Amino acid sequence: MTTGTLDSIPITVGREEDGHWWADVASMPGVMVYGQSREEAIGAVRALALRVAADCLDHGEQVPEPLARIFSIA
């Protein structure tokens, strides 16, 4: 299994007309957040992606890509 890091997750970032930033992980539907700054949005979307992965583990579901490459699950 190829491993990665949280920093290796592809994140798309943009800015709204009102100045708010958004970030999402396109490969994980629903993993999208807004922030006051670019850095805040990126940090928040990484945290949300980890929460989604933890929820999958808690429910015995497969961890979505690209997070499955980060965790070594036996």
Backbone as numpy.savetxt, mean C-alpha at the origin, in Angstrom:
# Nx Ny Nz CAx CAy CAz Cx Cy Cz
10.93 -17.73 -3.81 10.09 -16.56 -3.81 10.98 -15.32 -3.81
10.65 -14.37 -4.67 11.37 -13.11 -4.71 10.90 -12.25 -3.55
11.84 -11.68 -2.82 11.45 -10.82 -1.70 11.69 -9.37 -2.07
11.01 -8.49 -1.38 11.14 -7.06 -1.60 11.06 -6.34 -0.28
10.91 -5.06 -0.36 10.74 -4.23 0.82 9.50 -3.39 0.65
9.06 -2.78 1.71 7.90 -1.90 1.65 8.15 -0.77 0.66
9.39 -0.32 0.56 9.73 0.74 -0.39 9.63 0.29 -1.84
9.61 -1.03 -2.09 9.56 -1.52 -3.46 8.13 -1.63 -4.00
7.12 -1.36 -3.17 5.74 -1.42 -3.62 5.47 -0.24 -4.56
4.99 -0.50 -5.78 4.70 0.61 -6.69 3.51 1.44 -6.20
3.78 2.72 -6.00 2.77 3.66 -5.52 2.62 4.76 -6.56
1.37 5.09 -6.87 1.08 6.21 -7.75 0.67 7.39 -6.88
1.23 8.55 -7.18 0.98 9.75 -6.38 0.50 10.87 -7.29
-0.44 11.65 -6.81 -0.93 12.80 -7.57 -1.38 13.91 -6.64
-1.68 15.04 -7.25 -2.12 16.19 -6.46 -3.42 16.73 -7.03
-4.38 16.97 -6.15 -5.68 17.51 -6.54 -5.57 19.02 -6.75
-6.55 19.59 -7.39 -6.57 21.03 -7.63 -6.58 21.83 -6.33
-7.16 21.25 -5.27 -7.22 21.95 -3.99 -5.93 21.85 -3.19
-4.92 21.17 -3.74 -3.63 21.06 -3.08 -3.41 19.78 -2.31
-4.46 19.00 -2.06 -4.31 17.73 -1.35 -3.61 16.70 -2.25
-2.82 15.87 -1.62 -2.12 14.80 -2.33 -2.88 13.50 -2.15
-2.79 12.61 -3.13 -3.36 11.27 -3.02 -2.28 10.28 -3.41
-2.41 9.09 -2.88 -1.48 8.01 -3.21 -2.29 6.71 -3.24
-1.95 5.84 -4.17 -2.62 4.54 -4.20 -1.67 3.46 -4.68
-2.06 2.24 -4.33 -1.35 1.04 -4.79 -2.30 0.40 -5.80
-2.03 0.61 -7.07 -2.95 0.18 -8.13 -3.22 -1.32 -8.11
-2.26 -2.10 -7.68 -2.43 -3.55 -7.67 -3.26 -4.03 -6.49
-3.66 -3.10 -5.61 -4.48 -3.44 -4.44 -5.71 -2.54 -4.45
-6.80 -2.97 -5.08 -8.00 -2.13 -5.15 -8.45 -1.65 -3.78
-8.77 -0.38 -3.70 -9.24 0.20 -2.44 -8.14 0.76 -1.57
-6.89 0.50 -1.92 -5.77 1.00 -1.12 -5.36 2.36 -1.70
-6.07 3.40 -1.24 -5.87 4.77 -1.72 -6.15 5.72 -0.57
-5.31 6.73 -0.42 -5.48 7.70 0.66 -5.17 9.11 0.18
-5.63 10.08 0.97 -5.30 11.48 0.75 -4.43 11.97 1.90
-3.62 12.98 1.63 -2.79 13.57 2.66 -2.56 15.04 2.40
-2.10 15.74 3.41 -1.79 17.17 3.28 -0.50 17.39 2.48
0.39 16.39 2.51 1.66 16.49 1.78 1.89 15.18 1.03
2.80 15.22 0.09 3.16 14.02 -0.68 3.65 12.93 0.26
4.53 13.29 1.18 5.10 12.32 2.11 4.04 11.71 3.01
3.09 12.54 3.46 2.01 12.04 4.32 1.15 11.02 3.56
0.83 11.32 2.31 0.02 10.41 1.50 0.75 9.09 1.27
2.03 9.15 0.97 2.81 7.93 0.73 2.89 7.10 2.00
3.19 7.72 3.13 3.26 6.99 4.39 1.93 6.35 4.75
0.85 7.08 4.53 -0.47 6.56 4.87 -0.87 5.41 3.96
-0.53 5.47 2.68 -0.91 4.37 1.78 -0.08 3.12 2.07
1.16 3.29 2.47 1.97 2.13 2.88 1.36 1.48 4.12
0.96 2.30 5.09 0.35 1.78 6.31 -0.95 1.04 5.99
-1.77 1.61 5.10 -3.02 0.96 4.73 -2.76 -0.37 4.03
-1.76 -0.42 3.16 -1.42 -1.67 2.47 -1.03 -2.74 3.48
-0.28 -2.36 4.51 0.10 -3.32 5.55 -1.11 -3.78 6.35
-2.05 -2.88 6.62 -3.26 -3.27 7.34 -4.10 -4.24 6.52
-4.17 -4.02 5.21 -4.89 -4.94 4.34 -4.23 -6.31 4.36
-2.90 -6.34 4.28 -2.18 -7.62 4.33 -2.40 -8.32 5.66
-2.37 -7.57 6.77 -2.59 -8.17 8.09 -4.00 -8.74 8.19
-4.98 -8.02 7.65 -6.35 -8.49 7.67 -6.48 -9.80 6.87
-5.81 -9.87 5.75 -5.82 -11.11 4.95 -5.25 -12.28 5.76
-4.13 -12.03 6.43 -3.52 -13.08 7.25 -4.45 -13.51 8.37
-5.08 -12.54 9.02 -6.01 -12.84 10.11 -7.17 -13.72 9.67
-7.58 -13.58 8.41 -8.72 -14.31 7.90 -8.34 -15.50 7.02
-7.06 -15.85 7.02 -6.60 -17.00 6.26 -6.67 -16.82 4.75
-6.67 -15.57 4.31 -6.73 -15.27 2.88 -5.33 -15.01 2.34
-5.20 -15.10 1.03 -3.91 -14.86 0.39 -3.58 -13.37 0.47
-2.33 -13.07 0.82 -1.86 -11.70 0.86 -1.71 -11.21 -0.58
-2.29 -10.05 -0.90 -2.23 -9.56 -2.27 -0.82 -9.14 -2.69
-0.56 -9.29 -3.97 0.67 -8.75 -4.54 0.54 -7.23 -4.47
1.58 -6.51 -4.25 2.97 -6.93 -4.18 3.44 -7.27 -2.77
2.56 -7.21 -1.77 2.98 -7.48 -0.40 3.37 -8.93 -0.16
2.84 -9.84 -0.97 3.19 -11.25 -0.79 4.69 -11.47 -0.99
5.33 -10.62 -1.78 6.77 -10.74 -2.01 7.58 -10.25 -0.81
6.95 -9.47 0.06 7.66 -8.92 1.22 7.65 -9.90 2.38
6.52 -10.57 2.58 6.36 -11.47 3.70 6.76 -12.88 3.30
7.50 -13.55 4.16 7.81 -14.96 3.98 6.84 -15.71 4.87
5.79 -16.26 4.27 4.75 -16.92 5.03 4.84 -18.41 4.82
5.00 -19.14 5.92 5.13 -20.60 5.82 3.78 -21.27 5.99
